[in-house]
Amino acid sequence: MASEFDLIDRYFKRAAPPGMLGVGDDCALFGVPAGMQVATSTDLLIEGRHFFPDVDPRALGHKALAVNVSDLAAMGARPIGCLLGLALPEAREPWLAAFAQGFHAMADQAGCPLIGGDTTGNPGALAISVTVFGAVRPEAALRRDGARVGDDIWVSGTLGDADIAYRLLGGHMPADEALLARTRTALEWPQPRYTLGPALAGVAHAAIDISDGLLQDLGHILKASGVGARLALDAMPVSTALADLPPARVRHAVLAGGDVYELCFTAPPDRADAVRRIGAECGVAVSRIGVVDAGGQLVVLDADGTPLRDLPRGFDHFRSS
């Protein structure tokens, strides 16, 4: 059986980019461009909690990095590199090869090379830890506390697919193979907006990725900024894959569904044309869904302008329902 170090060399060691010291030493070394700060984020993924045991390992490798790159995008940061930690119940080389393939493909796509990490055996569930590093100009960072009264509220991409796929795979909805085929890619192969986020730096005031649901994550911006918001339900960019589902199911998936990895951001209304231009240049659809106000509350209006009652909650690791 291959040793830990053989497996690292075989599947995870790559030549580091110029000016960096990567996998193979006690620490990775990298520089940050002059005038920029380091942005860093980490996520821990646990089998049975964050992903299904039978997920395609290539998709899992992709997603493990993608969800962290999404955090960099939400700060307006350009990726620099990443660390990977694996706690493996067993070292199955075909699985490792496929996982590494998905991970490195995402790293190459986002310009976020693997520069270090750790592997260990674990008799329990598979656990994956990824830490990312990025660079951002401090004055342009898209912090959560930057939203201002009068800002437009925008969201990238479309909403709802990932939540429906999760519920289908988890048995929370009746089996529907056609619907699963239309929505599963959004859940297992999310595309972080690593070009859009940095392009919005200096244009948008605040941003967040909506991995735990639109309303919950937008609520973090509102709380940090001391403002409120009014959203229009009929302005939400609903995925066309959900067209035949009951309205209540769609509403919950769009407003509270997690695993989205789109960006929600605020920007002054006089920058609306710039936001649309940036979206077009990045190849990402952007939709204006509401406005920041001084009310201190988050309100969602239906097509008649009536506030919705009993708004759904997003994902919480420590909430039982």
Backbone bond lengths (Angstrom), bond angles and torsions (degrees), N, CA, C in turn:
res aa  C-N    CA-C-N  psi(-1)  N-CA   C-N-CA  omega(-1)  CA-C   N-CA-C  phi
1 M - - - 1.470 - - 1.530 110.20 -
2 A 1.312 116.60 138.63 1.460 121.23 -179.86 1.523 110.73 -65.12
3 S 1.335 116.56 145.61 1.456 120.99 177.46 1.524 110.26 -79.23
4 E 1.339 114.83 168.56 1.469 120.49 176.00 1.522 111.24 -53.34
5 F 1.329 116.58 -42.88 1.461 120.33 -175.44 1.534 111.17 -73.52
6 D 1.331 116.24 -33.07 1.466 119.51 174.57 1.534 110.36 -62.67
7 L 1.331 115.96 -43.55 1.464 120.02 -179.11 1.528 111.09 -64.50
8 I 1.324 116.55 -41.09 1.468 119.88 178.36 1.520 110.12 -62.68
9 D 1.329 116.29 -47.27 1.473 119.82 -179.76 1.522 110.99 -61.91
10 R 1.334 116.37 -39.42 1.457 120.73 -173.64 1.520 112.65 -73.92
11 Y 1.334 117.00 -39.73 1.466 118.93 -170.07 1.527 114.67 -113.81
12 F 1.318 118.30 -20.01 1.457 117.86 -172.14 1.526 115.02 -125.43
13 K 1.313 118.50 -14.65 1.461 119.23 -179.14 1.521 110.32 -84.88
14 R 1.307 115.51 126.75 1.458 122.97 176.40 1.518 108.44 -136.05
15 A 1.309 115.46 158.95 1.464 118.97 175.75 1.522 109.52 -62.71
16 A 1.326 116.10 130.41 1.466 120.24 179.21 1.520 110.16 -72.88
17 P 1.326 118.02 150.03 1.460 120.83 174.72 1.525 110.97 -59.49
18 P 1.314 118.21 158.15 1.468 121.17 178.74 1.527 111.65 -53.66
19 G 1.335 115.16 137.09 1.457 120.07 178.21 1.515 114.28 84.61
20 M 1.347 118.10 2.82 1.459 121.61 -179.99 1.521 109.59 -123.27
21 L 1.331 115.99 150.64 1.453 122.43 169.49 1.515 106.66 -111.78
22 G 1.337 116.65 119.53 1.446 120.20 -172.05 1.505 114.24 -109.83
23 V 1.340 116.59 -141.07 1.461 122.97 -174.26 1.523 110.65 -57.66
24 G 1.336 116.70 132.57 1.454 120.61 174.50 1.512 114.49 124.14
25 D 1.328 118.57 -4.70 1.460 121.35 177.55 1.524 108.80 -124.78
26 D 1.334 116.83 178.25 1.461 119.92 -177.68 1.521 112.48 -67.27
27 C 1.309 116.68 -32.37 1.454 121.94 177.69 1.521 109.26 -139.44
28 A 1.320 115.95 153.62 1.451 120.80 169.19 1.525 108.42 -85.14
29 L 1.318 116.45 148.97 1.457 122.30 176.29 1.520 109.05 -123.68
30 F 1.325 116.05 133.04 1.460 119.97 176.51 1.514 109.37 -152.95
31 G 1.310 116.12 154.32 1.451 121.67 178.91 1.514 111.30 -104.17
32 V 1.308 115.45 164.73 1.460 122.41 177.19 1.520 107.83 -121.05
33 P 1.332 118.64 133.22 1.462 120.43 179.63 1.528 111.96 -54.13
34 A 1.300 116.44 146.37 1.463 121.74 -179.34 1.522 110.73 -55.93
35 G 1.320 116.08 137.80 1.458 121.67 177.46 1.506 114.36 83.49
36 M 1.349 117.98 2.47 1.455 121.35 -179.38 1.525 110.92 -113.55
37 Q 1.318 115.57 159.52 1.452 122.52 174.75 1.522 109.22 -110.43
38 V 1.342 115.16 158.31 1.460 120.61 175.27 1.529 109.29 -82.07
39 A 1.312 116.07 130.35 1.466 122.54 170.60 1.521 106.65 -106.53
40 T 1.318 118.17 133.01 1.462 120.03 -179.30 1.517 110.35 -140.09
41 S 1.326 115.60 148.99 1.462 121.41 -179.98 1.519 108.37 -152.16
42 T 1.316 116.65 154.72 1.463 120.36 178.62 1.511 110.17 -140.89
43 D 1.331 116.12 148.18 1.465 122.77 177.00 1.517 109.04 -135.81
44 L 1.311 115.24 145.38 1.459 122.42 176.50 1.521 107.82 -116.84
45 L 1.337 116.78 123.84 1.458 122.51 -179.90 1.523 109.05 -112.71
46 I 1.331 116.91 126.81 1.455 122.72 -176.95 1.529 109.54 -117.47
47 E 1.323 115.53 130.71 1.462 120.51 177.58 1.534 110.46 -57.92
48 G 1.332 115.54 133.38 1.449 120.39 -179.30 1.509 113.92 88.69
49 R 1.338 116.13 -16.14 1.468 121.06 177.79 1.525 110.48 -110.31
50 H 1.326 116.09 -45.85 1.458 120.64 -177.33 1.527 113.26 -110.12
51 F 1.312 117.45 -15.65 1.458 119.92 178.22 1.530 109.12 -154.03
52 F 1.332 115.40 153.20 1.455 121.35 -179.29 1.530 109.72 -78.41
53 P 1.337 118.02 145.67 1.466 120.57 -176.06 1.523 114.11 -59.29
54 D 1.340 118.52 -27.81 1.459 120.64 -176.26 1.527 113.60 -95.89
55 V 1.323 117.62 15.15 1.464 120.11 -179.18 1.528 110.13 -63.30
56 D 1.320 116.44 146.24 1.451 122.68 175.02 1.534 108.71 -56.70
57 P 1.339 120.08 121.21 1.472 120.17 -177.96 1.522 113.57 -60.70
58 R 1.332 118.39 -28.01 1.465 119.45 175.72 1.521 110.28 -65.54
59 A 1.344 115.93 -43.08 1.465 120.14 177.30 1.521 110.60 -63.73
60 L 1.331 116.82 -38.91 1.458 120.02 -179.69 1.526 111.06 -66.23
61 G 1.339 116.85 -40.76 1.461 119.29 176.21 1.514 111.59 -61.48
62 H 1.325 115.84 -43.86 1.470 120.84 176.86 1.525 110.65 -58.77
63 K 1.322 116.34 -51.86 1.464 120.26 -173.51 1.522 112.08 -67.31
64 A 1.345 116.69 -36.25 1.464 119.39 -178.81 1.519 111.54 -56.39
65 L 1.328 116.44 -38.11 1.465 119.44 177.52 1.520 111.51 -85.94
66 A 1.325 117.65 -38.44 1.464 121.35 -175.75 1.521 112.33 -57.55
67 V 1.337 117.58 -40.15 1.459 119.52 -176.08 1.524 111.19 -67.90
68 N 1.330 116.84 -27.18 1.461 120.45 176.90 1.517 111.93 -81.49
69 V 1.318 117.41 -39.97 1.461 120.94 175.25 1.521 109.76 -59.19
70 S 1.337 116.77 -33.88 1.462 120.83 177.61 1.524 111.57 -60.39
71 D 1.334 117.36 -36.55 1.466 120.32 177.26 1.531 111.14 -65.31
72 L 1.329 116.82 -39.70 1.464 119.60 175.86 1.526 110.31 -61.13
73 A 1.336 115.70 -43.87 1.468 119.85 179.85 1.521 110.97 -59.05
74 A 1.329 116.16 -39.67 1.456 120.24 -178.48 1.520 112.71 -66.03
75 M 1.330 117.55 -20.85 1.454 121.80 176.48 1.523 112.01 -94.48
76 G 1.331 116.85 -3.49 1.457 119.94 -175.67 1.507 112.83 76.78
77 A 1.329 117.25 21.06 1.463 122.05 -174.68 1.525 111.66 -96.23
78 R 1.324 115.52 144.84 1.460 122.06 174.97 1.519 108.88 -89.76
79 P 1.358 118.73 129.54 1.466 120.49 -178.65 1.526 113.12 -60.18
80 I 1.329 115.78 143.98 1.466 123.02 174.46 1.525 110.69 -113.45
81 G 1.329 117.03 -50.31 1.458 121.14 -177.56 1.506 110.48 -175.83
82 C 1.341 116.67 177.99 1.456 120.33 -175.72 1.520 111.29 -147.69
83 L 1.334 115.08 160.74 1.457 124.60 174.00 1.523 108.44 -117.28
84 L 1.335 116.25 145.97 1.462 121.45 -178.86 1.518 110.14 -128.66
85 G 1.321 116.79 127.56 1.453 122.34 173.20 1.518 110.02 -116.92
86 L 1.332 116.88 132.01 1.459 122.05 179.80 1.519 109.98 -125.64
87 A 1.339 117.17 127.57 1.459 123.01 169.84 1.518 106.42 -110.26
88 L 1.333 116.63 107.89 1.464 122.45 -168.29 1.527 111.84 -106.83
89 P 1.333 117.66 126.93 1.472 119.06 172.64 1.523 111.99 -61.74
90 E 1.319 116.52 -33.43 1.463 122.08 175.23 1.527 108.26 -155.94
91 A 1.323 115.72 153.05 1.466 120.89 -178.10 1.524 108.97 -95.44
92 R 1.330 116.85 86.79 1.458 122.34 178.52 1.525 108.39 -95.18
93 E 1.309 116.91 110.96 1.461 120.57 -171.86 1.527 113.84 -63.08
94 P 1.339 120.95 -40.64 1.476 118.41 176.09 1.530 112.24 -58.48
95 W 1.354 115.92 -39.23 1.469 119.53 177.48 1.528 110.14 -65.43
96 L 1.327 117.58 -45.84 1.461 121.40 -179.71 1.524 111.47 -61.81
97 A 1.334 116.61 -40.21 1.461 120.20 -179.73 1.520 110.55 -62.53
98 A 1.336 117.00 -43.68 1.462 120.41 -179.36 1.527 110.93 -69.54
99 F 1.343 116.82 -42.34 1.471 120.50 177.88 1.523 109.97 -59.94
100 A 1.328 117.32 -47.01 1.463 121.14 -179.60 1.523 111.38 -62.60
101 Q 1.327 116.49 -37.46 1.460 119.61 178.47 1.521 110.87 -60.21
102 G 1.343 116.86 -47.50 1.461 120.31 179.03 1.513 112.56 -65.30
103 F 1.337 115.97 -39.37 1.464 120.52 -179.02 1.523 110.60 -65.75
104 H 1.335 117.23 -49.91 1.463 120.49 -177.92 1.531 111.95 -65.92
105 A 1.333 117.15 -34.46 1.468 119.46 178.00 1.525 110.42 -63.05
106 M 1.338 117.29 -42.47 1.457 120.44 176.94 1.522 110.48 -66.23
107 A 1.340 117.09 -39.50 1.460 121.17 178.74 1.524 111.18 -62.09
108 D 1.322 116.46 -42.98 1.471 120.14 178.92 1.521 110.44 -65.89
109 Q 1.329 116.60 -41.27 1.461 121.75 -178.12 1.520 111.25 -62.58
110 A 1.326 116.58 -42.68 1.466 121.24 -175.02 1.525 112.94 -91.94
111 G 1.340 118.43 -6.32 1.456 120.03 -175.36 1.509 111.86 67.64
112 C 1.343 116.36 42.28 1.461 122.23 -175.98 1.523 109.06 -130.17
113 P 1.344 118.34 74.23 1.465 121.15 -172.16 1.522 113.28 -67.76
114 L 1.332 115.74 150.10 1.457 121.82 174.28 1.524 108.95 -73.77
115 I 1.343 116.92 122.81 1.463 120.86 -175.91 1.517 112.96 -121.18
116 G 1.329 118.25 4.58 1.454 120.15 177.88 1.515 111.42 168.26
117 G 1.337 115.65 179.83 1.456 120.45 178.37 1.502 112.43 154.28
118 D 1.338 116.37 -155.36 1.453 121.07 -177.13 1.521 108.73 -159.01
119 T 1.330 116.56 150.73 1.463 122.48 172.14 1.521 108.46 -129.56
120 T 1.338 115.14 147.35 1.457 119.96 178.20 1.510 108.99 -153.01
121 G 1.328 116.49 157.07 1.447 120.68 172.69 1.516 110.43 -80.23
122 N 1.341 115.68 149.81 1.460 120.64 -177.68 1.526 107.97 -150.27
123 P 1.325 118.78 118.49 1.465 119.88 -177.01 1.522 113.96 -71.12
124 G 1.314 117.21 -11.46 1.456 120.69 179.79 1.511 112.68 -92.84
125 A 1.310 115.60 -141.99 1.459 121.36 -177.43 1.529 110.86 -77.61
126 L 1.315 115.34 155.24 1.455 121.62 174.10 1.522 109.82 -62.18
127 A 1.324 116.79 133.28 1.465 122.32 177.45 1.523 108.94 -129.17
128 I 1.327 115.73 137.98 1.463 122.25 -177.03 1.519 108.19 -129.29
129 S 1.314 116.92 125.61 1.461 121.68 176.44 1.530 108.84 -120.31
130 V 1.317 116.52 129.18 1.455 121.66 177.78 1.526 108.72 -127.70
131 T 1.326 115.30 132.96 1.458 121.99 173.85 1.513 108.25 -120.33
132 V 1.324 116.62 132.62 1.460 121.06 -179.55 1.522 110.33 -116.15
133 F 1.333 115.11 153.23 1.455 122.73 175.82 1.524 108.17 -126.47
134 G 1.321 114.73 140.39 1.456 120.24 177.27 1.515 110.12 -141.56
135 A 1.317 115.34 176.91 1.464 121.42 179.54 1.520 109.31 -128.55
136 V 1.324 115.81 137.50 1.460 120.64 -179.48 1.526 108.89 -149.40
137 R 1.320 116.04 144.77 1.465 119.73 172.77 1.521 108.32 -69.86
138 P 1.329 119.11 127.74 1.462 120.32 -174.20 1.518 113.45 -57.75
139 E 1.329 117.31 -34.54 1.465 119.19 -178.46 1.528 112.63 -75.17
140 A 1.343 117.41 -13.05 1.461 120.66 -177.47 1.522 112.94 -110.32
141 A 1.328 118.05 -2.01 1.459 121.04 -178.46 1.530 110.51 -58.93
142 L 1.319 115.81 136.94 1.464 121.36 -177.47 1.526 109.72 -88.96
143 R 1.308 116.53 76.81 1.460 121.96 -177.16 1.526 110.60 -76.79
144 R 1.319 115.66 159.83 1.460 120.29 179.33 1.526 112.78 -71.81
145 D 1.314 116.79 -21.21 1.466 119.21 -174.97 1.526 112.72 -93.56
146 G 1.343 117.68 16.71 1.456 119.70 -175.22 1.515 116.44 -99.02
147 A 1.339 119.00 -3.10 1.467 120.53 -177.93 1.524 111.07 -66.33
148 R 1.323 115.91 143.44 1.464 121.46 -177.80 1.516 110.79 -127.21
149 V 1.317 115.66 147.68 1.464 120.79 177.63 1.534 109.21 -55.38
150 G 1.313 116.08 131.86 1.456 121.71 -178.33 1.516 113.77 98.39
151 D 1.342 117.62 -15.61 1.461 120.27 177.24 1.525 111.00 -59.81
152 D 1.322 115.82 144.49 1.453 120.77 164.96 1.521 109.20 -75.81
153 I 1.326 116.08 149.70 1.462 121.84 175.03 1.520 107.93 -109.64
154 W 1.328 115.67 129.67 1.452 122.24 -175.52 1.527 109.84 -124.43
155 V 1.324 115.29 158.48 1.452 121.02 172.23 1.522 107.88 -140.26
156 S 1.315 116.35 145.19 1.462 121.23 178.78 1.529 110.63 -92.39
157 G 1.328 115.91 157.45 1.457 121.84 173.19 1.510 113.86 65.02
158 T 1.338 115.59 -153.20 1.459 122.56 176.64 1.524 109.19 -122.37
159 L 1.325 115.78 162.87 1.456 121.62 -172.47 1.528 111.61 -121.71
160 G 1.319 115.43 152.37 1.458 121.54 169.88 1.511 116.50 109.83
161 D 1.333 118.61 -30.88 1.464 121.50 -174.47 1.524 113.10 -56.70
162 A 1.339 116.49 -52.46 1.459 120.26 -172.35 1.520 111.67 -61.50
163 D 1.315 117.67 -39.63 1.456 121.10 -179.78 1.525 110.82 -63.45
164 I 1.313 117.14 -42.22 1.462 120.63 -179.80 1.521 110.46 -66.91
165 A 1.335 117.57 -42.17 1.460 120.31 178.31 1.522 110.80 -61.81
166 Y 1.323 116.83 -42.96 1.467 120.64 178.54 1.526 111.05 -60.13
167 R 1.308 116.98 -43.11 1.465 120.36 -177.97 1.525 111.32 -69.69
168 L 1.315 117.31 -35.21 1.460 120.25 176.51 1.527 110.87 -66.75
169 L 1.326 117.07 -47.01 1.460 120.75 -178.83 1.522 111.81 -67.44
170 G 1.323 116.78 -31.70 1.457 120.82 -179.02 1.514 114.25 -85.94
171 G 1.329 117.41 -0.40 1.455 120.72 179.54 1.508 114.62 76.79
172 H 1.344 117.12 18.45 1.460 120.99 179.48 1.523 112.43 -88.68
173 M 1.312 116.71 -6.02 1.464 123.94 174.84 1.518 107.95 -134.19
174 P 1.330 118.06 154.65 1.469 120.24 176.13 1.523 110.62 -58.14
175 A 1.322 116.11 142.63 1.459 121.08 -179.04 1.525 110.63 -56.70
176 D 1.331 115.57 136.19 1.465 121.93 178.94 1.522 106.54 -152.82
177 E 1.327 116.68 93.05 1.455 121.06 -174.24 1.522 112.12 -62.11
178 A 1.321 117.28 -37.65 1.467 119.97 -179.42 1.523 110.73 -65.74
179 L 1.328 116.66 -43.95 1.462 120.54 179.18 1.523 110.27 -65.99
180 L 1.329 117.62 -40.68 1.452 120.60 178.24 1.521 111.15 -61.97
181 A 1.320 116.40 -40.94 1.464 119.90 179.05 1.521 111.50 -62.06
182 R 1.329 117.37 -31.60 1.469 121.08 -178.50 1.522 112.85 -80.56
183 T 1.329 117.03 -20.87 1.467 119.63 -172.12 1.529 114.35 -115.24
184 R 1.305 118.54 -16.43 1.465 121.56 -170.05 1.523 112.95 -65.00
185 T 1.316 117.51 -35.94 1.466 120.03 -179.28 1.525 111.40 -58.47
186 A 1.329 116.70 -39.13 1.467 119.69 -179.87 1.516 111.68 -62.42
187 L 1.336 117.66 -34.05 1.458 121.40 -179.74 1.520 111.84 -76.79
188 E 1.331 117.09 -45.36 1.456 120.76 -170.30 1.526 114.27 -96.07
189 W 1.333 118.01 -19.34 1.465 121.48 -179.58 1.533 110.18 -129.37
190 P 1.337 118.70 56.98 1.469 119.78 -179.01 1.525 111.36 -63.24
191 Q 1.323 115.98 147.73 1.462 121.93 -179.30 1.526 109.41 -110.95
192 P 1.322 117.91 100.60 1.463 120.18 -179.23 1.526 110.77 -65.66
193 R 1.299 116.58 147.48 1.466 121.92 -173.90 1.523 110.89 -91.26
194 Y 1.337 115.28 59.60 1.464 121.66 -173.37 1.522 113.42 -72.80
195 T 1.323 119.04 -15.54 1.472 119.87 171.71 1.528 110.87 -91.55
196 L 1.324 117.04 -37.21 1.460 120.75 -177.76 1.525 112.00 -65.84
197 G 1.337 117.36 -46.47 1.459 120.01 -176.66 1.514 113.17 -56.69
198 P 1.339 119.04 -55.93 1.466 119.03 178.65 1.530 113.30 -60.28
199 A 1.334 117.00 -33.39 1.468 119.85 179.77 1.527 111.46 -67.81
200 L 1.332 117.39 -27.13 1.465 121.30 179.19 1.523 112.67 -82.42
201 A 1.335 116.70 -15.28 1.466 119.74 179.25 1.522 109.23 -59.59
202 G 1.320 116.13 126.83 1.454 121.13 -176.83 1.519 113.09 92.80
203 V 1.331 117.33 -11.37 1.474 122.13 177.10 1.526 109.75 -110.96
204 A 1.329 116.37 -52.63 1.462 121.18 177.13 1.535 110.22 -79.45
205 H 1.313 115.64 158.52 1.465 121.21 178.52 1.521 112.97 -96.16
206 A 1.320 118.11 -34.82 1.463 122.69 -177.08 1.514 108.56 -152.10
207 A 1.333 116.65 155.53 1.465 120.42 179.17 1.516 109.92 -156.67
208 I 1.336 114.61 161.00 1.458 122.56 175.90 1.512 107.14 -157.81
209 D 1.330 117.23 149.96 1.461 116.82 170.96 1.524 107.20 -90.98
210 I 1.325 116.38 146.29 1.467 120.24 -168.53 1.525 110.97 -101.12
211 S 1.320 115.60 49.65 1.458 121.61 -178.12 1.521 112.91 -66.60
212 D 1.329 118.07 -24.56 1.464 121.24 -179.47 1.524 112.53 -106.51
213 G 1.331 117.36 12.70 1.454 120.63 178.94 1.516 111.67 112.05
214 L 1.331 116.23 140.57 1.462 121.72 -175.16 1.522 112.72 -56.91
215 L 1.335 118.08 -53.12 1.456 119.74 -175.10 1.517 111.73 -65.31
216 Q 1.331 116.65 -42.20 1.463 119.09 -178.81 1.520 111.35 -65.48
217 D 1.323 116.93 -45.17 1.464 118.91 -176.54 1.532 111.74 -74.16
218 L 1.307 118.39 -39.21 1.467 119.52 173.25 1.520 109.87 -60.19
219 G 1.324 116.71 -34.93 1.462 120.18 177.32 1.518 112.68 -59.11
220 H 1.344 117.44 -31.56 1.467 119.71 176.85 1.530 110.91 -65.68
221 I 1.327 116.84 -39.75 1.470 120.36 176.34 1.521 110.18 -63.00
222 L 1.331 116.41 -45.98 1.462 119.94 -176.51 1.526 110.96 -63.56
223 K 1.330 116.25 -41.42 1.468 119.28 -179.93 1.521 110.92 -66.15
224 A 1.344 116.32 -45.68 1.463 119.57 -178.54 1.521 111.88 -65.49
225 S 1.319 116.62 -31.05 1.468 121.01 -176.80 1.518 113.08 -93.51
226 G 1.325 117.84 -10.20 1.455 121.10 179.53 1.516 113.18 69.08
227 V 1.337 116.45 39.31 1.468 121.14 -177.33 1.522 108.95 -134.31
228 G 1.335 115.41 177.63 1.454 122.88 175.33 1.513 110.10 -121.55
229 A 1.331 116.34 -175.18 1.462 119.50 -178.81 1.518 110.80 -155.79
230 R 1.325 114.76 149.76 1.462 122.82 171.20 1.529 107.36 -120.96
231 L 1.328 116.17 122.86 1.452 122.24 179.01 1.520 110.11 -111.94
232 A 1.315 116.51 150.05 1.466 122.30 177.89 1.525 108.38 -106.43
233 L 1.330 116.77 117.77 1.453 120.61 -178.24 1.522 111.82 -59.20
234 D 1.332 116.67 -39.66 1.471 118.62 -176.81 1.523 113.03 -76.84
235 A 1.344 117.87 -2.69 1.467 120.87 175.07 1.526 111.85 -94.05
236 M 1.338 117.53 -5.97 1.457 120.74 -177.39 1.535 110.36 -67.41
237 P 1.324 117.66 136.22 1.469 120.96 178.56 1.528 110.78 -81.01
238 V 1.318 116.42 81.54 1.462 122.20 -175.69 1.530 109.48 -76.82
239 S 1.325 116.19 135.57 1.456 120.68 177.51 1.525 110.30 -61.07
240 T 1.326 116.63 137.57 1.466 120.76 178.23 1.521 111.70 -65.97
241 A 1.328 117.95 -19.83 1.461 120.64 179.47 1.523 112.14 -65.60
242 L 1.338 117.22 -16.84 1.457 121.40 -176.04 1.522 112.52 -97.79
243 A 1.332 117.42 9.16 1.465 121.83 -170.38 1.520 113.70 -58.16
244 D 1.334 118.63 -31.80 1.469 120.91 -174.73 1.524 113.35 -96.58
245 L 1.309 117.98 4.23 1.462 120.79 -178.84 1.523 111.39 -85.33
246 P 1.335 118.00 156.91 1.465 121.37 177.23 1.528 110.88 -59.41
247 P 1.330 117.85 142.37 1.471 120.76 -177.99 1.526 114.02 -54.58
248 A 1.321 117.67 -37.90 1.469 119.46 -179.01 1.522 111.03 -65.31
249 R 1.333 117.46 -39.72 1.453 121.58 178.08 1.526 110.66 -64.66
250 V 1.340 116.26 -43.49 1.462 120.71 179.30 1.521 109.99 -63.68
251 R 1.323 116.77 -44.38 1.466 120.52 -178.54 1.522 110.82 -59.27
252 H 1.321 117.45 -43.67 1.466 120.17 179.46 1.526 110.78 -65.44
253 A 1.335 117.52 -43.37 1.464 120.75 -179.34 1.521 111.43 -62.37
254 V 1.314 117.04 -39.53 1.465 121.54 -176.90 1.526 111.54 -75.26
255 L 1.319 117.47 -42.34 1.462 120.89 -174.32 1.525 113.51 -86.00
256 A 1.319 117.55 -28.08 1.468 119.59 -172.64 1.521 113.96 -128.88
257 G 1.328 118.41 -7.86 1.452 120.42 -177.54 1.518 112.31 -64.85
258 G 1.333 116.26 135.40 1.458 121.00 -179.98 1.514 112.62 -94.87
259 D 1.336 115.13 -170.31 1.468 122.46 179.84 1.527 112.00 58.84
260 V 1.319 116.81 37.02 1.465 120.33 -175.13 1.530 111.20 -91.71
261 Y 1.316 118.05 -50.49 1.464 124.42 179.38 1.523 112.70 60.97
262 E 1.319 115.71 30.09 1.454 121.29 164.82 1.522 107.84 -93.94
263 L 1.327 116.41 167.04 1.455 121.28 178.84 1.520 110.62 -101.22
264 C 1.316 115.81 134.71 1.459 122.38 167.56 1.515 106.06 -110.08
265 F 1.336 117.15 129.47 1.459 119.44 -175.35 1.518 110.43 -147.49
266 T 1.313 114.70 159.72 1.470 120.67 177.35 1.524 108.94 -116.05
267 A 1.316 114.86 147.06 1.468 120.91 179.90 1.522 108.79 -151.71
268 P 1.330 117.90 150.99 1.467 119.96 179.38 1.525 110.66 -62.94
269 P 1.325 117.73 145.96 1.469 120.35 -176.42 1.520 113.75 -60.28
270 D 1.331 118.24 -27.04 1.461 118.90 179.62 1.530 112.80 -77.24
271 R 1.346 117.29 -1.78 1.465 120.97 175.20 1.532 112.18 -105.81
272 A 1.327 116.73 14.24 1.465 120.10 -177.37 1.527 111.81 -60.28
273 D 1.332 116.63 -42.80 1.468 118.87 179.02 1.528 110.74 -64.32
274 A 1.327 117.35 -37.90 1.460 120.47 178.21 1.522 110.97 -65.29
275 V 1.328 117.22 -39.19 1.461 120.84 178.23 1.524 110.27 -62.69
276 R 1.325 116.47 -45.40 1.470 119.53 179.73 1.529 111.13 -64.81
277 R 1.320 116.92 -38.56 1.466 120.12 178.64 1.529 110.64 -64.93
278 I 1.331 116.69 -43.17 1.463 120.55 178.75 1.522 110.27 -62.32
279 G 1.318 116.51 -43.71 1.451 119.67 177.83 1.519 111.81 -58.68
280 A 1.329 116.49 -44.66 1.464 120.73 179.74 1.525 111.11 -63.97
281 E 1.333 116.65 -41.94 1.470 120.33 -179.87 1.525 111.39 -65.31
282 C 1.337 116.98 -31.66 1.464 121.29 -179.90 1.523 112.11 -88.96
283 G 1.324 116.99 -4.68 1.453 120.17 -178.68 1.515 113.56 70.21
284 V 1.334 116.85 29.80 1.460 122.08 -177.32 1.528 108.88 -125.23
285 A 1.331 116.60 125.95 1.457 120.18 176.11 1.527 109.80 -67.87
286 V 1.326 116.68 137.84 1.464 121.65 175.52 1.518 108.79 -126.88
287 S 1.329 116.39 139.41 1.460 121.55 -176.49 1.523 109.91 -129.24
288 R 1.330 115.62 132.95 1.460 121.15 174.71 1.520 107.97 -82.75
289 I 1.341 117.49 120.10 1.459 120.78 -172.59 1.523 113.81 -116.88
290 G 1.335 117.92 -3.26 1.455 118.21 -179.09 1.505 112.30 174.80
291 V 1.326 114.94 -164.50 1.457 121.43 -176.79 1.525 109.65 -143.79
292 V 1.320 116.25 147.21 1.461 122.50 175.54 1.522 108.85 -83.03
293 D 1.336 116.25 133.18 1.464 119.49 177.28 1.522 109.94 -129.63
294 A 1.316 115.23 -178.86 1.467 120.42 -175.35 1.515 112.49 -95.41
295 G 1.322 117.31 8.01 1.456 119.71 -172.36 1.507 115.88 -73.04
296 G 1.320 117.60 -21.13 1.454 120.29 -179.60 1.512 114.19 80.95
297 Q 1.338 117.96 1.16 1.459 122.33 -179.69 1.528 110.04 -119.15
298 L 1.325 115.94 157.49 1.459 122.04 174.26 1.521 107.27 -106.08
299 V 1.319 115.76 114.98 1.459 122.35 -175.57 1.518 108.66 -120.26
300 V 1.335 116.60 136.21 1.459 122.07 175.18 1.522 107.59 -115.34
301 L 1.322 116.58 124.47 1.458 122.31 -177.16 1.519 110.65 -100.93
302 D 1.343 116.98 137.26 1.454 119.89 175.57 1.522 110.02 -80.47
303 A 1.321 117.30 -174.66 1.467 121.10 -175.24 1.519 112.39 -61.74
304 D 1.326 117.92 -23.85 1.465 121.87 179.30 1.527 112.84 -91.72
305 G 1.328 116.65 2.45 1.452 119.98 -178.67 1.513 114.26 82.08
306 T 1.341 116.34 14.34 1.465 121.21 179.36 1.522 109.91 -93.46
307 P 1.328 118.17 131.14 1.468 119.81 178.87 1.530 111.44 -62.80
308 L 1.326 115.84 135.17 1.454 120.84 175.29 1.521 109.79 -73.27
309 R 1.329 115.61 142.92 1.462 120.86 176.91 1.515 109.61 -100.03
310 D 1.327 115.95 157.76 1.471 122.48 175.68 1.527 111.40 54.38
311 L 1.316 115.86 57.15 1.458 120.02 179.45 1.527 110.26 -63.11
312 P 1.333 117.63 140.74 1.467 120.31 -178.52 1.516 111.54 -71.39
313 R 1.330 114.94 154.27 1.454 121.35 177.68 1.521 109.87 -97.07
314 G 1.339 116.43 156.98 1.439 121.34 177.48 1.521 111.77 -87.78
315 F 1.327 115.71 -164.59 1.461 121.75 -175.39 1.521 111.21 -80.72
316 D 1.340 115.49 140.27 1.469 122.47 175.18 1.519 107.29 -141.12
317 H 1.339 117.90 123.62 1.465 121.98 -177.06 1.521 112.27 -61.03
318 F 1.324 117.68 -27.28 1.453 119.75 -172.55 1.529 113.38 -110.73
319 R 1.345 115.58 14.01 1.460 119.36 175.68 1.518 107.63 -103.19
320 S 1.292 116.54 133.40 1.468 120.50 -173.77 1.511 112.99 -77.51
321 S 1.327 119.14 -19.97 1.459 120.83 -179.93 1.502 110.87 -148.66
